[in-house]
Every structure is written in C-alpha cells, then in structure tokens.
Amino acid sequence: MPLPLEGLRVIEMGQLIAGPMAGRMLAEFGADVIKIEPPGKGDPLRKWRMLHDDNSVWWAAQSRNKRSVTLDLRDEEGQQIALSLLKSADVLIENFRPGTLEKWGMGWETLHQLNPGLIVLSVSGYGQSGPYRDRPGFGVIGEAMGGLRHLSGEPGRTPVRTGISIGDSLSALHGVIGVLLALRHKESGGQGQQVDVALYESVFNMMESLIPEYSVFDHIRQPAGSSLPGIAPTNAYRCKDGKYALIAGNGDSIFQRLMQIIDRPDLAANPELEHNDGRVRQVALLDAAIGEWAAQRNLQQVLAALTEAGKP
C-alpha cells in the first residue's frame, strides 16, 4: 500500500533538531523531503555526539528517507535556486530566527505570492511575533520558559533535564500536527498557510493542570522527584538489588490489587483510601508500605509479581 504522504514535496531548510525532526517524520510517512544544507560543513548535527564514517549516527537517524542538496542561502544564486524549488513544493520547513527568510527574499508574503498553496512551517524560540520574537532560543530555553525545567528534579535541588532534547522534539510534533491541519485545510479548498510553532509554547502545552491550578487556587506546583503530587500512589521504589521499580497504583481498582500483592489487605479495606483524593492525604503511609515490600525483593521479583497480577 502507498504511504499516506506519498506525492507530497517538502523542502527542509532547518538544521539541528526541531525542524529536521519534523521533516524526518513527514519523510517516514512517504513525503519527498529535500534537505538544504550549507556548503562545506552541512547541518551541524552531522558532528554532534558519536561519529561513524565521519557523520554522527544521530544525524543519520534524523536524516533518513531524505534527499540532500547543498545551497548557500546567503548567496543570491542559492536563493534563486531555493525559490525555484519552492515554486512547486507543498511544504517548507524552516527553523531560522524570525526575519531571516525575509532577509533572503523568502518571507511568507513573497512565498505565498509565488506559490499560493505552499504551507510554511516556521519553528523558532518564541514565535514569529511578540515581544521576544528576536531573541535566540534553543530547546533547553523553551523547556525553561514553558515550565518543564521548573518541575524537573528533586525539591530544593538544581533543575535537571530529561537527557534528550525534549523541547525540540515536542516542537517538531506540534509542527507536524500543524502541517497536517494545514493540508486538511488545503484539501477543503483553502490556500497554503504559515504554521508558527514556538519552542516555549510547545512545552507550555504539556503543562496539564498547572495553569488552572494557579488561576483558581493561586497554587504553584513544585518539583517532586519521582512522585506526582496529587496522584497516589505513584513513585520509584528501591528494590533489594539497588534497582528501582516504577509502580503506579493510582487507579481505584488497581490500588486494590496492589495492596493485595504487597500483603496489605488492611489498606485495601480502608474506606479512606478508596479514591485518589483520600490516598493523596495519606501518600506517605502508602509510599512507606510499598517501599518496604519492594526493598525485600530484587527488581525481577517485583516486576514478576506485578505483571502476574495485571498491575502496571
């Protein structure tokens, strides 16, 4: 069967992570993605982290299913070649600082006039408009501005990162969603659109209940390590062999099964623990009970007992 995006022509002008990841996902589903790289050194991701045959394996993963062409977009000839490619393209992906494409004669108005059906995905730190528009932004800054870095880590300790470029990845996902929505709009008789994705907004969209909690209760959630405040029990529990098991018993029926597994029928029968709000009030008691059970078994024994009982 043909892939769902076969026949879609995408020009990718981005580099490093967010833009190219969006291009990679479109390419995986059949789009013809032509990646434009600067002459001489190419996308900087080629030299990031571990190299194999003089290119990073990260770059190879990020660039699979794409075709690559070298163009100097700062040069007038390169700009004209890029415009000729965009004239027949369906999508442009770019993650330069706002104003860069305009400086090169490829701003939204120019491109829309050249190709009214073109969809332009623009990924930047703070979006194409607003007071921070001209500030540089990386995924790590988007994670901080969007609220994620405030929540990560242990209480009172330095905020930590997830170990991957999650801010960029979330922006890439939002960008792909935006492109697909714009394609749907175009299929319904509309013209091309500009999809404006900001790194900080992509992270901010993941903040779940934090904003209404602040709006209604003036409450600011704080870092909580491996637990999740307001939901219980869910935590990382140290086993006898020094490894950790992540155990989530926050569903009412799941909690009942978990208490039977750890041989605490008294807690299972406690009406105050029947629902989540009651369990939250006694989360320290529950964490201690689960932790004591896990500490007497190695990780594989803990996982086997939980899996056999259908417990996450």
C-alpha positions in Angstrom: 0.0 0.0 0.0 1.2 3.6 -0.7 2.3 5.6 2.3 -0.2 8.4 3.3 2.1 11.3 2.4 3.4 10.0 -1.0 3.4 12.7 -3.6 4.0 15.4 -1.0 7.1 17.6 -1.8 8.8 19.1 1.3 11.7 21.5 1.3 13.6 21.4 4.6 15.8 24.5 5.4 16.1 23.8 9.1 19.1 22.5 11.0 19.9 20.6 14.2 16.8 19.2 15.8 13.3 20.7 15.8 12.8 21.4 12.1 14.7 18.4 10.8 12.8 16.1 13.2 9.5 17.4 11.7 10.9 16.7 8.2 12.0 13.2 9.3 8.5 12.3 10.5 6.9 13.5 7.2 9.5 11.6 5.2 8.8 8.4 7.2 5.2 8.5 6.0 6.1 8.9 2.4 6.8 12.6 1.8 9.6 13.5 -0.6 11.8 15.6 1.7 14.7 17.6 0.1 17.0 18.9 2.8 19.0 22.0 2.0 22.4 22.2 3.8 25.0 24.9 3.7 28.2 24.3 1.7 31.3 23.0 3.3 30.1 21.6 6.6 26.4 20.9 6.2 24.0 20.6 9.1 25.9 21.0 12.4 24.1 17.9 13.6 26.5 15.9 11.4 29.2 16.4 14.0 27.1 16.1 17.2 27.9 13.3 19.6 29.2 10.0 18.3 30.5 9.8 14.8 30.5 6.9 12.3 32.1 7.3 8.9 32.7 11.0 9.7 29.0 11.7 10.4 27.1 11.4 13.6 24.7 8.5 14.0 22.2 11.0 15.3 22.3 12.9 12.0 21.9 9.7 10.1 18.8 8.8 12.1 17.4 12.3 11.8 18.0 12.5 8.0 16.7 9.1 6.9 14.4 9.0 3.9 15.5 12.5 2.9 17.4 13.7 -0.1 20.1 16.4 0.4 21.3 19.3 -1.7 23.9 21.9 -0.9 22.9 25.6 -1.3 24.3 28.8 0.1 21.1 30.6 1.1 23.1 33.7 1.8 24.0 34.0 -1.8 21.7 35.4 -4.5 22.2 32.4 -6.8 21.4 30.0 -3.9 18.3 32.0 -3.1 17.0 31.8 -6.7 17.6 28.0 -6.8 15.7 27.7 -3.5 12.8 29.8 -4.9 12.6 27.6 -7.9 12.3 24.5 -5.6 9.7 26.2 -3.5 7.6 27.2 -6.6 6.5 23.5 -7.0 6.7 22.4 -3.3 3.9 21.6 -1.0 5.6 22.3 2.3 8.6 24.4 3.5 10.1 23.6 6.9 12.4 26.3 8.4 13.7 27.0 11.9 15.8 30.1 11.4 15.5 33.1 13.7 12.4 35.2 12.7 13.3 37.7 9.9 16.0 35.5 8.4 13.9 34.3 5.4 12.7 37.9 4.8 16.3 39.0 4.6 16.9 36.3 2.0 13.9 37.4 -0.1 11.8 34.4 1.0 9.4 35.8 3.5 5.9 34.5 3.9 4.2 37.1 1.7 6.8 36.5 -1.1 6.4 32.8 -0.9 2.6 32.9 -0.7 2.5 35.0 -3.9 5.0 32.7 -5.6 3.1 29.5 -4.6 -0.3 30.2 -3.0 -0.7 26.5 -2.0 2.6 26.4 -0.1 2.5 25.5 3.6 5.3 27.1 5.6 6.3 25.5 9.0 8.3 28.0 11.0 9.8 26.8 14.2 11.6 29.3 16.5 12.2 30.0 20.1 9.4 32.5 20.7 7.3 32.5 17.5 7.1 34.9 14.6 5.6 37.7 16.5 5.5 39.1 20.1 8.0 40.9 22.4 10.6 38.0 22.5 10.4 37.4 18.7 14.0 38.4 18.1 15.6 36.5 21.0 17.5 33.4 20.1 16.0 30.2 21.5 17.1 26.6 21.9 15.0 23.7 23.1 16.5 23.9 26.6 15.4 27.5 26.9 11.9 26.5 25.6 11.8 23.9 28.4 12.5 26.6 31.0 10.1 29.2 29.6 7.4 26.6 29.1 7.6 25.4 32.7 9.1 22.0 32.4 12.5 22.8 33.9 10.8 24.3 37.0 9.1 20.9 37.6 12.1 18.6 37.0 14.3 17.3 39.7 14.2 16.9 43.4 12.8 19.6 45.8 15.4 22.2 46.6 17.9 20.9 44.1 19.1 22.2 40.8 16.5 21.6 38.0 17.5 18.7 35.7 17.0 17.9 32.1 15.4 14.8 30.7 18.7 13.7 29.0 17.2 14.3 25.5 16.2 17.4 23.6 12.6 17.1 24.6 11.8 20.8 23.9 12.8 20.4 20.3 11.0 17.1 20.0 7.8 18.5 21.3 8.0 21.4 18.9 8.6 19.0 16.0 5.5 17.1 16.9 3.4 20.3 17.1 4.9 21.3 13.8 3.8 18.1 12.1 0.3 18.4 13.6 0.2 21.9 12.2 1.3 20.8 8.7 -1.3 18.1 8.6 -4.0 20.5 9.7 -2.9 22.9 7.0 -3.0 20.1 4.4 -6.6 19.3 5.5 -7.5 23.0 5.1 -6.0 23.0 1.6 -7.8 19.8 0.7 -11.1 21.6 1.7 -10.5 24.3 -0.9 -8.2 26.7 1.1 -4.8 28.0 0.3 -1.4 27.5 1.9 -0.8 28.7 5.5 2.1 29.6 7.7 2.3 27.3 10.8 4.0 29.2 13.6 5.5 26.9 16.2 7.3 28.4 19.3 9.6 26.1 21.4 8.2 27.5 24.6 4.6 27.2 23.6 5.1 23.5 22.6 6.4 22.8 26.1 3.7 25.0 27.7 1.0 23.0 26.0 2.2 20.0 28.0 1.7 21.6 31.4 -1.6 19.8 32.1 -3.3 21.3 35.2 -0.7 23.7 36.3 -2.3 26.8 34.8 -5.9 26.2 36.1 -4.4 25.3 39.5 -2.7 28.7 39.6 -5.8 30.5 38.2 -8.2 29.0 40.6 -6.1 28.3 43.7 -3.1 30.6 43.3 -1.1 27.3 43.6 2.4 26.9 42.1 3.4 23.3 41.7 6.9 22.5 42.9 9.4 19.8 41.9 8.6 16.4 43.4 11.3 14.0 42.2 9.8 10.7 41.0 6.4 11.2 42.5 3.5 13.1 41.0 1.7 15.5 43.5 -2.0 15.0 43.8 -1.9 11.4 42.4 -1.3 8.4 44.6 0.4 6.1 44.8 2.9 6.5 42.0 6.6 6.6 42.6 10.0 4.9 42.1 10.7 2.3 44.8 14.2 1.0 45.6 14.5 -2.8 45.4 16.8 -5.2 47.3 19.3 -5.2 44.5 19.6 -1.4 44.4 17.5 -1.1 41.2 14.2 0.8 41.1 10.7 -0.2 40.1 8.2 2.4 38.9 4.9 1.4 40.4 1.7 3.3 39.7 -1.4 2.3 41.7 -3.5 5.4 41.2 -6.5 3.7 39.6 -9.0 2.7 42.3 -9.2 -1.0 41.2 -5.5 -1.1 40.5 -4.8 0.2 44.0 -6.9 -2.6 45.5 -4.9 -5.2 43.6 -1.6 -3.6 44.5 -2.4 -3.7 48.2 -3.2 -7.4 47.9 0.1 -8.0 46.1 2.1 -6.3 48.9 0.1 -8.2 51.6 -1.6 -5.1 53.0 -5.4 -6.1 52.9 -5.9 -3.6 55.7 -5.0 -0.7 53.4 -7.2 -2.2 50.6 -10.1 -2.3 53.0 -9.6 1.2 54.4 -12.6 3.3 53.1 -10.5 6.5 53.3 -8.2 5.1 50.6 -10.9 4.0 48.3 -10.4 7.0 45.9 -7.5 9.1 44.9 -8.2 12.2 47.0 -8.1 10.1 50.2 -5.0 8.3 49.1 -3.3 11.7 48.4 -3.9 12.7 52.0 -2.0 9.5 53.2 0.6 9.2 50.4 3.5 9.0 52.9 1.8 5.9 54.5 1.3 4.3 51.1 4.8 5.0 49.9 6.3 3.5 53.0 4.2 0.3 52.7 5.0 -0.2 49.0 8.7 0.8 49.6 9.0 -1.8 52.4 7.6 -4.5 50.2 9.9 -3.6 47.3 13.0 -3.4 49.5 12.6 -7.1 50.4 12.7 -8.3 46.8 15.0 -7.8 43.8 13.7 -6.0 40.7 12.8 -9.1 38.7 10.8 -10.5 41.6 8.9 -7.2 42.0 8.2 -7.0 38.2 7.1 -10.6 38.1 4.6 -10.2 40.9 3.2 -7.0 39.5 2.9 -8.4 35.9 1.2 -11.6 37.1 -1.4 -9.6 38.8 -2.0 -7.2 35.9 -0.5 -4.3 37.7 1.5 -1.5 35.9 
